[in-house]
Amino acid sequence: MVSDASGPDLREVQTEPLPQAWENAVILKKLDQQKNLLSDTKPVNFRPTVLFTDFDKSYYWDKNHDEAVKLATLAEKYAIPIIVVTGNNALDQVDKIKNINTQHPDNPLPWPDVIAGAIGTEVYVRQQTTDNTVQYTRDDNFHQKIKATGFNRETLSQSAQKIIKTDALKNWGFEFQPITSDPHPFKLGFFTMATEAERPGMLAALQQVFPSVPVISVAEQVEYSRDHEKEIANGGKKRFCIDFIPIEPKRFATDYIIDLLGIKRSFAVGDGGNDANLVRDTKANVGVITGGSTPQLIKEGLIGVNPPTNKPAGEFRKKENSHKRIFVATQNAVAAGGILEAATKYLTLIDKVDPSPLIDQMLKDLTTTYFTKCASTEAR
């Protein structure tokens, strides 16, 4: 039987003042609301619950818009905050959601409570507003932590423009990612075309030529792979995103928020290669690999996880020497469907360990109103 894996029952204790960006945050209101959902005998054992998720194809996919809305609506009902941890800059992510909702005016996607953008090198917190407008504020405390690493994008960019054209790297055909009018200070990115088999060699070459870069992330661009699926299946190359950043992609920001808010129970969801640290290594006690994830994430996200990758999907796997569990969704449970499938399986198991009317109601919602073909009956 899989236990809750969130440690002993603890009261939520906040001894240090929160950074200014969090003082009027929507997420704090939701965490308070979670307590009110519990019976009088349960608040003493309250474990704040949060969903951390990559956006594109982990949480949202245009073909599965309704499932993402259903997931977000269910999260709203039970006051579970959604934190998007994405490769997109936070401002670009806001624009992306605006565009989505312009296309779906009658069924809009609710706004995330926090956006950890640029592969987790920035944190923007949604504020409570009197007129219900959408407003995000940068967490300057987090910004200063990243700044203290000494990462200098401008200097690195100048040297990289020369180095990527030298013999050691020129065959890869690296192209700089488009520069906006306000480039992100802690992320330098490139694109290139290559096969999956070439990816490890590409990473090794980059690490050899740029030994001073703290973290080099090489992951396929999921949207490109989705749009060129048949071509890639027939031997075509994938488009890879190469990012130079000062911290572990997505993990640093996720653990920062978990520690800051005293989160005791959380899901961390991904589908692409730069989600491996998010799913496998963060302090979130449940990692979720959605259906249709990249081969890179399937391989790297399950390093140190038992049993090996040949176990059927739709089950939890335990990380060695850890309370962490990894859930691999079934192939058809893509994007939000994979999260719904994992949540159904997780709550079913927890109900056996610590039953409560609240969990019964959540399971009822998942298996009736919110249940979809992607959250298959095998997950129950």
Secondary structure, 3 states (H helix, E strand, C coil): CCCCCCCCCCCCCCCCCCCHHHCCEHHHHHHHHHHHCCCCCCHHHCCCEEEEECCECCCECHHHHHHHHHHHHHHHHCCCCEEEECCCCHHHHHHHHHHHHHHCCCCCCCCCCEEEECCCCEEEEEECCCCCCCCEEECHHHHHHHHCCCCCHHHHHHHHHHHCCCCCCHHHCCEECCCCCCCCCCCEEEEEEECHHHHHHHHHHHHHHCCCCCEEEEEECHHHHHHCHHHHHCCCCEEEEEEEECCCCCHHHHHHHHHHHCCCEEEEEECCHHHHHHHHCCCCCEEEECCCCCHHHHHHCCCCEECCCCCCCCCEEEECCCCCEEEECCCCCCCHHHHHHHHHHHHHHHHHHCCCHHHHHHHHHHHCCCCCCCCCHHHC
